[in-house]
């Protein structure tokens, strides 16, 4: 693998694919892509021992249990709130966020960290040594960036926050972690992404809160992240777009306050989707590692029962099809942007038994990224196995790129 690279540009320029090309993938994927089985999983199933196969089946059952609970909640509350009837009809007729609009907004982006504050934060369990602070600022995403007339935000969501755990002394190479849907707490992300292990390895680490999650959730919400998806199609599109600008602002903060520091990006599930998208919007990251990512939100939703029935009804009621739904949300799919980092700076981690972010999403992303490294683990989304093996693979990847 290549171990050196030219100095990154101060301002990144997303690729210049035209609007037609940006959604070509939505037509080329089979309509039933959400039902496909990973090629790797097909191969692995025949060689697993009885014990490993039993463990894989149990981990899949755990995924199905969590998936069913979340999808029942979404189908029962979010779908009626934002995706049915006259509201959806009017949304589908209205011009939505396009890939070119998101790209142009990032091209015009100027570093801005309004009302930035840095305060000592309460340390979660296991966070010992160094300095642990909460960084917060006003989101740069708004009318001056994209047309957000129909993006309803509560005041708390407009305030971005991130938790920065850094070593004493000079700044270290830093890794930004992006959490999954409804999973913004430090403890969950420390378990799934091994945040503490990276700190012990010598890196500074930052956990950034995605829009409408954690401290950014609206008051009285049943679930952290509920507002991320419940406001309708265009609201969801803006939620994803806002997460890209907030992540870029955090990168600006780290680079501005620590001259010469290297910064990488890692995200899981929804955070994996966001980090994969960032690989096509921001060239200054030293690496990007999406963990159990998806590449199409409609296809991911169609794999969740009973949410699939609610979406199928929407499709039938409004005379739609799956490619059309993909197009509505294509503005922020990782497949709509060519990566700004070379394949050796990209790594995907996926679970053979994942039943929440199905493995063939990771395979599609790998192909789009020029066959970058794809590290498989046995187990599922909520019950990953071979965690030590996966961790060591990430460390080897970082060593190979001199991070």
PAVO-785170 format. One line per field, with one value per residue (C-alpha): x, y, z; residue number from 0; residue in three letters. Coordinates in steps of 0.02 Angstrom, whole numbers. Layout:
BEGIN
px <- [X / ...]
py <- [Y / ...]
pz <- [Z / ...]
lumgu <- [NUM / ...]
vexlo <- [ala / ...]
//
This chain:
BEGIN
px <- [0 / 54 / 123 / 144 / 32 / 38 / -20 / -210 / -290 / -358 / -526 / -593 / -685 / -815 / -813 / -901 / -1020 / -1175 / -1347 / -1393 / -1238 / -1264 / -1423 / -1372 / -1338 / -1519 / -1577 / -1436 / -1470 / -1602 / -1772 / -1758 / -1581 / -1641 / -1675 / -1504 / -1381 / -1198 / -1081 / -960 / -1098 / -1146 / -965 / -942 / -1100 / -1033 / -870 / -929 / -913 / -1070 / -1020 / -984 / -1145 / -1244 / -1161 / -1198 / -1380 / -1397 / -1318 / -1438 / -1585 / -1523 / -1521 / -1696 / -1761 / -1687 / -1734 / -1914 / -1930 / -1860 / -1954 / -2118 / -2090 / -2045 / -2190 / -2312 / -2255 / -2133 / -2223 / -2394 / -2309 / -2216 / -2238 / -2424 / -2570 / -2572 / -2408 / -2311 / -2399 / -2350 / -2171 / -2151 / -2209 / -2092 / -1912 / -1804 / -1620 / -1516 / -1342 / -1279 / -1354 / -1265 / -1104 / -1115 / -1153 / -996 / -894 / -953 / -930 / -823 / -755 / -867 / -879 / -1006 / -1024 / -894 / -876 / -759 / -797 / -743 / -869 / -921 / -812 / -900 / -847 / -674 / -620 / -465 / -316 / -292 / -425 / -609 / -706 / -870 / -853 / -1011 / -1053 / -1196 / -1226 / -1170 / -1313 / -1456 / -1533 / -1363 / -1306 / -1456 / -1640 / -1704 / -1875 / -1957 / -1826 / -1903 / -1772 / -1789 / -1670 / -1568 / -1530 / -1454 / -1318 / -1189 / -1091 / -944 / -845 / -657 / -540 / -362 / -193 / -93 / 43 / 51 / -96 / -100 / -170 / -358 / -503 / -682 / -814 / -994 / -1125 / -1273 / -1459 / -1529 / -1357 / -1268 / -1207 / -1022 / -1038 / -1122 / -996 / -850 / -914 / -952 / -809 / -681 / -653 / -553 / -435 / -389 / -354 / -242 / -154 / -101 / -235 / -347 / -529 / -690 / -869 / -983 / -1171 / -1273 / -1424 / -1578 / -1484 / -1431 / -1421 / -1486 / -1651 / -1814 / -1889 / -2010 / -1956 / -1976 / -1808 / -1645 / -1640 / -1829 / -1835 / -1697 / -1821 / -1997 / -2019 / -2039 / -1930 / -1852 / -1829 / -1729 / -1627 / -1585 / -1542 / -1410 / -1347 / -1334 / -1229 / -1101 / -1083 / -1071 / -936 / -841 / -852 / -779 / -636 / -604 / -599 / -472 / -359 / -368 / -327 / -191 / -78 / -18 / -127 / -192 / -378 / -469 / -653 / -742 / -929 / -1048 / -1217 / -1298 / -1128 / -1053 / -1171 / -1123 / -936 / -946 / -1035 / -899 / -769 / -847 / -863 / -704 / -525 / -436 / -471 / -322 / -436 / -619 / -680 / -868 / -924 / -1080 / -1133 / -1280 / -1281 / -1467 / -1588 / -1744 / -1665 / -1611 / -1787 / -1865 / -1762 / -1838 / -2000 / -2135 / -2072 / -2065 / -2255 / -2281 / -2160 / -2240 / -2408 / -2333 / -2260 / -2427 / -2534 / -2427 / -2388 / -2203 / -2065 / -1904 / -1790 / -1898 / -1880 / -1693 / -1690 / -1782 / -1641 / -1497 / -1427 / -1336 / -1299 / -1113 / -1137 / -1181 / -1004 / -835 / -718 / -592 / -472 / -375 / -428 / -281 / -353 / -523 / -576 / -748 / -795 / -949 / -1032 / -1072 / -1229 / -1288 / -1477 / -1492 / -1365 / -1362 / -1186 / -1216 / -1225 / -1043 / -999 / -1081 / -983 / -820 / -849 / -889 / -730 / -615 / -603 / -534 / -505 / -663 / -640 / -772 / -815 / -929 / -1081 / -1209 / -1249 / -1288 / -1184 / -1017 / -894 / -707 / -695 / -511 / -471 / -566 / -479 / -307 / -354 / -395 / -230 / -136 / -231 / -180 / 1 / 4 / -49 / 70 / -69]
py <- [0 / 178 / 259 / 438 / 568 / 748 / 879 / 895 / 1048 / 1177 / 1179 / 1016 / 1008 / 870 / 778 / 854 / 715 / 788 / 763 / 623 / 523 / 551 / 447 / 318 / 191 / 200 / 129 / 3 / -82 / -220 / -168 / -305 / -259 / -253 / -440 / -489 / -597 / -549 / -645 / -661 / -730 / -860 / -918 / -915 / -1012 / -1170 / -1170 / -1119 / -1248 / -1297 / -1189 / -1038 / -1062 / -1072 / -914 / -826 / -878 / -815 / -648 / -631 / -663 / -520 / -406 / -459 / -423 / -247 / -214 / -267 / -156 / -3 / -33 / -56 / 110 / 196 / 119 / 163 / 341 / 412 / 351 / 423 / 584 / 624 / 498 / 477 / 564 / 742 / 787 / 655 / 699 / 881 / 834 / 723 / 865 / 991 / 1014 / 924 / 928 / 874 / 802 / 952 / 1070 / 979 / 977 / 1162 / 1206 / 1115 / 1201 / 1371 / 1323 / 1438 / 1383 / 1455 / 1406 / 1526 / 1541 / 1405 / 1347 / 1219 / 1161 / 1017 / 876 / 738 / 588 / 428 / 265 / 213 / 386 / 412 / 523 / 668 / 801 / 768 / 917 / 957 / 1064 / 1149 / 1277 / 1340 / 1231 / 1309 / 1222 / 1340 / 1457 / 1522 / 1346 / 1253 / 1292 / 1238 / 1321 / 1154 / 1088 / 1102 / 1105 / 1129 / 1252 / 1115 / 1035 / 1196 / 1178 / 1049 / 956 / 838 / 755 / 771 / 658 / 714 / 675 / 799 / 889 / 918 / 867 / 689 / 616 / 626 / 512 / 576 / 445 / 457 / 354 / 255 / 292 / 309 / 263 / 424 / 378 / 362 / 187 / 112 / 186 / 135 / -44 / -50 / 59 / 29 / 215 / 192 / 69 / 200 / 325 / 200 / 171 / 355 / 442 / 585 / 540 / 638 / 574 / 693 / 695 / 682 / 796 / 763 / 644 / 653 / 832 / 888 / 793 / 885 / 883 / 743 / 631 / 443 / 404 / 492 / 521 / 511 / 682 / 631 / 532 / 576 / 743 / 674 / 638 / 810 / 829 / 667 / 730 / 890 / 792 / 696 / 853 / 945 / 804 / 828 / 1014 / 986 / 854 / 972 / 1111 / 993 / 953 / 1140 / 1160 / 1020 / 1079 / 1261 / 1227 / 1099 / 1150 / 1001 / 873 / 727 / 687 / 529 / 481 / 325 / 294 / 151 / 112 / 283 / 355 / 235 / 301 / 479 / 444 / 355 / 509 / 622 / 526 / 605 / 780 / 812 / 778 / 831 / 671 / 556 / 405 / 353 / 191 / 156 / 13 / -88 / 49 / 60 / 140 / 169 / 219 / 158 / -13 / -23 / 19 / -111 / -245 / -200 / -286 / -228 / -62 / -140 / -159 / 25 / 77 / -43 / 37 / 209 / 146 / 75 / 222 / 350 / 244 / 244 / 116 / 81 / 171 / 327 / 319 / 300 / 454 / 557 / 518 / 500 / 671 / 598 / 419 / 376 / 302 / 475 / 540 / 476 / 461 / 602 / 485 / 345 / 163 / 135 / 270 / 186 / 34 / -44 / -156 / -267 / -412 / -574 / -596 / -416 / -405 / -217 / -155 / -303 / -355 / -326 / -139 / -148 / -246 / -116 / 22 / -74 / -92 / 94 / 135 / 40 / -121 / -45 / -156 / -239 / -321 / -449 / -508 / -647 / -590 / -455 / -272 / -275 / -429 / -417 / -560 / -567 / -392 / -408 / -470 / -323 / -200 / -264 / -252 / -68 / -38 / -122 / -13 / 145 / 88 / 56 / 235 / 308 / 378]
pz <- [0 / -31 / 127 / 72 / -5 / -60 / 63 / 58 / -16 / 106 / 16 / -56 / -220 / -242 / -407 / -556 / -609 / -689 / -615 / -735 / -690 / -505 / -504 / -633 / -496 / -437 / -604 / -622 / -456 / -467 / -402 / -272 / -220 / -40 / -48 / -113 / -16 / -1 / -115 / 31 / 143 / 13 / 8 / 196 / 239 / 161 / 259 / 433 / 571 / 665 / 814 / 707 / 608 / 770 / 836 / 671 / 680 / 859 / 816 / 669 / 786 / 895 / 743 / 693 / 869 / 874 / 692 / 720 / 873 / 784 / 622 / 716 / 803 / 639 / 544 / 683 / 717 / 588 / 432 / 481 / 536 / 376 / 236 / 203 / 123 / 59 / 144 / 48 / -115 / -98 / -50 / -203 / -316 / -236 / -293 / -169 / -123 / -273 / -280 / -377 / -248 / -107 / -207 / -250 / -69 / -14 / -150 / -86 / 96 / 201 / 368 / 502 / 685 / 757 / 946 / 978 / 1157 / 1235 / 1412 / 1522 / 1511 / 1630 / 1594 / 1542 / 1619 / 1562 / 1507 / 1613 / 1581 / 1462 / 1439 / 1401 / 1334 / 1249 / 1094 / 1031 / 897 / 791 / 639 / 475 / 386 / 348 / 220 / 167 / 124 / 51 / 30 / 200 / 201 / 236 / 358 / 530 / 668 / 853 / 932 / 1014 / 846 / 781 / 912 / 859 / 993 / 997 / 1137 / 1118 / 1218 / 1193 / 1268 / 1369 / 1274 / 1088 / 976 / 913 / 752 / 780 / 733 / 719 / 758 / 695 / 786 / 720 / 720 / 898 / 968 / 1016 / 1190 / 1226 / 1301 / 1148 / 1029 / 1139 / 1129 / 943 / 876 / 1015 / 1040 / 1200 / 1115 / 986 / 1124 / 1214 / 1049 / 1053 / 950 / 1005 / 977 / 948 / 954 / 858 / 885 / 725 / 695 / 802 / 917 / 1099 / 1162 / 992 / 1008 / 1031 / 1204 / 1243 / 1099 / 1122 / 1043 / 1012 / 825 / 802 / 718 / 598 / 493 / 551 / 463 / 287 / 136 / 116 / 303 / 303 / 155 / 248 / 406 / 309 / 222 / 387 / 458 / 318 / 353 / 541 / 514 / 400 / 529 / 659 / 540 / 519 / 707 / 730 / 589 / 642 / 824 / 794 / 651 / 550 / 640 / 538 / 549 / 497 / 497 / 556 / 572 / 607 / 528 / 497 / 542 / 416 / 283 / 328 / 332 / 164 / 94 / 167 / 66 / -89 / -16 / 84 / 29 / 190 / 287 / 296 / 288 / 296 / 377 / 366 / 479 / 428 / 306 / 188 / 16 / -10 / 128 / 35 / 6 / 187 / 245 / 130 / 217 / 386 / 436 / 465 / 395 / 222 / 220 / 262 / 123 / -1 / 34 / 2 / -163 / -217 / -158 / -249 / -403 / -367 / -385 / -292 / -419 / -398 / -209 / -231 / -342 / -210 / -88 / -211 / -167 / -17 / -67 / -61 / -236 / -304 / -275 / -330 / -181 / -158 / -70 / -157 / -122 / -4 / 111 / 117 / 217 / 243 / 390 / 376 / 465 / 377 / 480 / 480 / 464 / 489 / 360 / 242 / 185 / -1 / 35 / 89 / -68 / -179 / -91 / -109 / -297 / -311 / -215 / -332 / -233 / -74 / 77 / 144 / 314 / 362 / 536 / 592 / 686 / 658 / 678 / 864 / 909 / 818 / 839 / 808 / 882 / 923 / 747 / 671 / 787 / 738 / 554 / 579 / 668 / 524 / 401 / 495 / 504 / 317 / 280 / 412 / 518]
lumgu <- [0 / 1 / 2 / 3 / 4 / 5 / 6 / 7 / 8 / 9 / 10 / 11 / 12 / 13 / 14 / 15 / 16 / 17 / 18 / 19 / 20 / 21 / 22 / 23 / 24 / 25 / 26 / 27 / 28 / 29 / 30 / 31 / 32 / 33 / 34 / 35 / 36 / 37 / 38 / 39 / 40 / 41 / 42 / 43 / 44 / 45 / 46 / 47 / 48 / 49 / 50 / 51 / 52 / 53 / 54 / 55 / 56 / 57 / 58 / 59 / 60 / 61 / 62 / 63 / 64 / 65 / 66 / 67 / 68 / 69 / 70 / 71 / 72 / 73 / 74 / 75 / 76 / 77 / 78 / 79 / 80 / 81 / 82 / 83 / 84 / 85 / 86 / 87 / 88 / 89 / 90 / 91 / 92 / 93 / 94 / 95 / 96 / 97 / 98 / 99 / 100 / 101 / 102 / 103 / 104 / 105 / 106 / 107 / 108 / 109 / 110 / 111 / 112 / 113 / 114 / 115 / 116 / 117 / 118 / 119 / 120 / 121 / 122 / 123 / 124 / 125 / 126 / 127 / 128 / 129 / 130 / 131 / 132 / 133 / 134 / 135 / 136 / 137 / 138 / 139 / 140 / 141 / 142 / 143 / 144 / 145 / 146 / 147 / 148 / 149 / 150 / 151 / 152 / 153 / 154 / 155 / 156 / 157 / 158 / 159 / 160 / 161 / 162 / 163 / 164 / 165 / 166 / 167 / 168 / 169 / 170 / 171 / 172 / 173 / 174 / 175 / 176 / 177 / 178 / 179 / 180 / 181 / 182 / 183 / 184 / 185 / 186 / 187 / 188 / 189 / 190 / 191 / 192 / 193 / 194 / 195 / 196 / 197 / 198 / 199 / 200 / 201 / 202 / 203 / 204 / 205 / 206 / 207 / 208 / 209 / 210 / 211 / 212 / 213 / 214 / 215 / 216 / 217 / 218 / 219 / 220 / 221 / 222 / 223 / 224 / 225 / 226 / 227 / 228 / 229 / 230 / 231 / 232 / 233 / 234 / 235 / 236 / 237 / 238 / 239 / 240 / 241 / 242 / 243 / 244 / 245 / 246 / 247 / 248 / 249 / 250 / 251 / 252 / 253 / 254 / 255 / 256 / 257 / 258 / 259 / 260 / 261 / 262 / 263 / 264 / 265 / 266 / 267 / 268 / 269 / 270 / 271 / 272 / 273 / 274 / 275 / 276 / 277 / 278 / 279 / 280 / 281 / 282 / 283 / 284 / 285 / 286 / 287 / 288 / 289 / 290 / 291 / 292 / 293 / 294 / 295 / 296 / 297 / 298 / 299 / 300 / 301 / 302 / 303 / 304 / 305 / 306 / 307 / 308 / 309 / 310 / 311 / 312 / 313 / 314 / 315 / 316 / 317 / 318 / 319 / 320 / 321 / 322 / 323 / 324 / 325 / 326 / 327 / 328 / 329 / 330 / 331 / 332 / 333 / 334 / 335 / 336 / 337 / 338 / 339 / 340 / 341 / 342 / 343 / 344 / 345 / 346 / 347 / 348 / 349 / 350 / 351 / 352 / 353 / 354 / 355 / 356 / 357 / 358 / 359 / 360 / 361 / 362 / 363 / 364 / 365 / 366 / 367 / 368 / 369 / 370 / 371 / 372 / 373 / 374 / 375 / 376 / 377 / 378 / 379 / 380 / 381 / 382 / 383 / 384 / 385 / 386 / 387 / 388 / 389 / 390 / 391 / 392 / 393 / 394 / 395 / 396 / 397 / 398 / 399 / 400 / 401 / 402]
vexlo <- [unk / unk / unk / unk / unk / unk / unk / unk / unk / unk / unk / unk / unk / unk / unk / unk / unk / unk / unk / unk / unk / unk / unk / unk / unk / unk / unk / unk / unk / unk / unk / unk / unk / unk / unk / unk / unk / unk / unk / unk / unk / unk / unk / unk / unk / unk / unk / unk / unk / unk / unk / unk / unk / unk / unk / unk / unk / unk / unk / unk / unk / unk / unk / unk / unk / unk / unk / unk / unk / unk / unk / unk / unk / unk / unk / unk / unk / unk / unk / unk / unk / unk / unk / unk / unk / unk / unk / unk / unk / unk / unk / unk / unk / unk / unk / unk / unk / unk / unk / unk / unk / unk / unk / unk / unk / unk / unk / unk / unk / unk / unk / unk / unk / unk / unk / unk / unk / unk / unk / unk / unk / unk / unk / unk / unk / unk / unk / unk / unk / unk / unk / unk / unk / unk / unk / unk / unk / unk / unk / unk / unk / unk / unk / unk / unk / unk / unk / unk / unk / unk / unk / unk / unk / unk / unk / unk / unk / unk / unk / unk / unk / unk / unk / unk / unk / unk / unk / unk / unk / unk / unk / unk / unk / unk / unk / unk / unk / unk / unk / unk / unk / unk / unk / unk / unk / unk / unk / unk / unk / unk / unk / unk / unk / unk / unk / unk / unk / unk / unk / unk / unk / unk / unk / unk / unk / unk / unk / unk / unk / unk / unk / unk / unk / unk / unk / unk / unk / unk / unk / unk / unk / unk / unk / unk / unk / unk / unk / unk / unk / unk / unk / unk / unk / unk / unk / unk / unk / unk / unk / unk / unk / unk / unk / unk / unk / unk / unk / unk / unk / unk / unk / unk / unk / unk / unk / unk / unk / unk / unk / unk / unk / unk / unk / unk / unk / unk / unk / unk / unk / unk / unk / unk / unk / unk / unk / unk / unk / unk / unk / unk / unk / unk / unk / unk / unk / unk / unk / unk / unk / unk / unk / unk / unk / unk / unk / unk / unk / unk / unk / unk / unk / unk / unk / unk / unk / unk / unk / unk / unk / unk / unk / unk / unk / unk / unk / unk / unk / unk / unk / unk / unk / unk / unk / unk / unk / unk / unk / unk / unk / unk / unk / unk / unk / unk / unk / unk / unk / unk / unk / unk / unk / unk / unk / unk / unk / unk / unk / unk / unk / unk / unk / unk / unk / unk / unk / unk / unk / unk / unk / unk / unk / unk / unk / unk / unk / unk / unk / unk / unk / unk / unk / unk / unk / unk / unk / unk / unk / unk / unk / unk / unk / unk / unk / unk / unk / unk / unk / unk / unk / unk / unk / unk / unk / unk / unk / unk / unk / unk / unk / unk / unk / unk / unk]
//
